[in-house]
Amino acid sequence: MSDEDRTLPRCSGITAIGTRCERVVSYEGELCYSHDPTKVEERKATASKAGKLSRKRNPIEEIVGLRQRLDEILEDVLCGKLTTGKGQVAATIIGTALRSFEVEKKQKEFLELERRLSEVEKIYSRKGDPTYSDSYPFGGGVWAR
């Protein structure tokens, strides 16, 4: 932190752990957004919107909803209700959300393959154990099945 940063006015609020808030504000004694009592309703509304964006619903429903929203944005841009700049930003954010579904799907597939490989490795390691019996009556060894 530079000397200039140390001289900037800081929020006069107290954090949950009892220390002074470190956020920079416009003037000394002012409260930041998180500590300003006049912003309580605004913070609640923001938190409510954030909660609605969580992935607790069916992913397919969310994907369909995002695609519908993209169609609405396209219509709004074409009709002039929305500027092209705002439409592009919104479409980029929605596109990022759609790509995150693909990443999540690949992650789940990877974890499933990893689990299945672990099971196969366990079975294969037991085949070499002379005390292991899987009640297969027609011989043993690698080529038995």
C-alpha positions in Angstrom: 0.0 0.0 0.0 1.4 3.4 -1.0 1.6 6.4 1.3 -1.1 8.0 -0.9 -3.5 5.1 -0.2 -3.0 5.4 3.5 -4.2 9.0 3.5 -7.5 8.3 1.7 -10.6 8.5 3.9 -11.9 5.1 5.1 -15.3 3.9 6.1 -16.1 4.5 9.8 -18.1 1.3 10.0 -17.0 -1.7 12.2 -16.8 -5.2 10.6 -18.4 -8.3 11.9 -15.0 -9.3 13.5 -14.8 -5.9 15.3 -12.2 -4.2 13.2 -12.6 -0.9 11.4 -13.8 -1.3 7.7 -11.0 -0.6 5.2 -13.1 0.5 2.3 -12.3 3.9 0.8 -15.0 6.5 0.9 -15.5 10.1 -0.4 -14.9 11.9 2.9 -13.8 11.1 6.5 -16.6 9.7 8.7 -18.7 8.5 5.8 -20.0 4.9 5.7 -19.4 2.6 2.7 -22.3 0.8 0.9 -22.1 -2.2 3.2 -22.3 -0.2 6.4 -24.7 2.7 5.4 -28.0 2.2 7.2 -29.9 4.1 4.4 -28.8 1.4 1.9 -30.4 -1.6 3.8 -33.3 -2.0 1.4 -31.0 -1.7 -1.6 -28.7 -4.4 -0.2 -31.6 -6.7 0.5 -32.9 -6.3 -3.1 -29.4 -7.0 -4.5 -29.0 -10.0 -2.3 -32.4 -11.3 -3.4 -31.4 -11.0 -7.0 -28.1 -12.7 -6.4 -29.9 -15.6 -4.6 -32.2 -16.0 -7.6 -29.2 -16.4 -9.9 -27.9 -19.5 -7.9 -27.9 -22.9 -9.6 -30.6 -24.5 -7.5 -32.9 -25.1 -10.4 -32.8 -27.7 -13.1 -29.8 -26.8 -15.4 -31.9 -27.4 -18.6 -34.5 -24.9 -17.4 -31.8 -22.4 -16.7 -30.3 -22.9 -20.2 -33.7 -22.5 -21.8 -34.3 -19.4 -19.8 -31.0 -17.9 -20.7 -31.6 -18.6 -24.4 -35.1 -17.0 -24.2 -33.4 -13.9 -22.5 -30.9 -13.8 -25.4 -33.9 -13.7 -27.8 -35.5 -10.9 -25.9 -32.3 -8.9 -25.9 -32.0 -9.4 -29.7 -35.6 -8.2 -30.2 -34.9 -5.2 -27.9 -31.8 -4.2 -29.8 -33.5 -4.6 -33.2 -36.5 -2.5 -32.0 -34.3 0.2 -30.5 -35.4 -0.4 -27.0 -31.9 -1.4 -26.0 -28.6 0.1 -27.2 -26.2 -2.2 -29.1 -23.6 -1.6 -26.4 -25.9 -2.7 -23.5 -27.2 -5.6 -25.7 -23.6 -6.8 -26.3 -22.7 -6.7 -22.6 -25.8 -8.6 -21.6 -25.3 -11.2 -24.4 -21.7 -11.6 -23.3 -22.7 -12.2 -19.7 -25.4 -14.7 -20.8 -22.9 -16.4 -23.1 -20.5 -16.8 -20.3 -23.2 -18.4 -18.1 -24.1 -20.8 -20.9 -20.5 -21.8 -21.3 -20.2 -22.4 -17.6 -22.9 -25.1 -17.9 -20.6 -26.9 -20.4 -17.6 -26.7 -18.0 -19.8 -28.0 -15.2 -21.0 -30.9 -17.4 -17.4 -31.8 -18.3 -16.4 -31.6 -14.6 -19.2 -34.0 -13.6 -18.2 -36.4 -16.5 -14.6 -36.3 -15.4 -15.5 -37.1 -11.8 -17.7 -40.0 -12.9 -14.9 -41.4 -15.1 -12.5 -41.1 -12.3 -14.8 -42.9 -9.9 -15.4 -45.7 -12.4 -11.6 -46.1 -13.1 -11.0 -46.4 -9.4 -13.5 -49.2 -9.2 -11.9 -51.0 -12.1 -8.4 -50.6 -10.5 -9.7 -52.1 -7.3 -11.1 -55.1 -9.1 -8.0 -55.6 -11.1 -5.7 -55.3 -8.0 -7.8 -58.0 -6.3 -7.4 -60.5 -9.2 -3.8 -60.9 -8.3 -4.6 -61.7 -4.7 -4.7 -65.5 -4.1 -7.1 -65.0 -1.1 -9.6 -63.2 -3.3 -12.6 -65.3 -4.6 -15.4 -63.9 -6.7 -17.2 -67.2 -6.9 -16.5 -67.6 -10.7 -16.4 -71.4 -11.1 -14.7 -71.6 -14.5 -11.0 -70.9 -13.9 -9.2 -67.8 -13.0 -6.6 -65.5 -14.3 -6.8 -62.5 -16.7 -8.3 -64.5 -19.6 -11.0 -66.3 -17.7 -13.8 -63.9 -18.8 
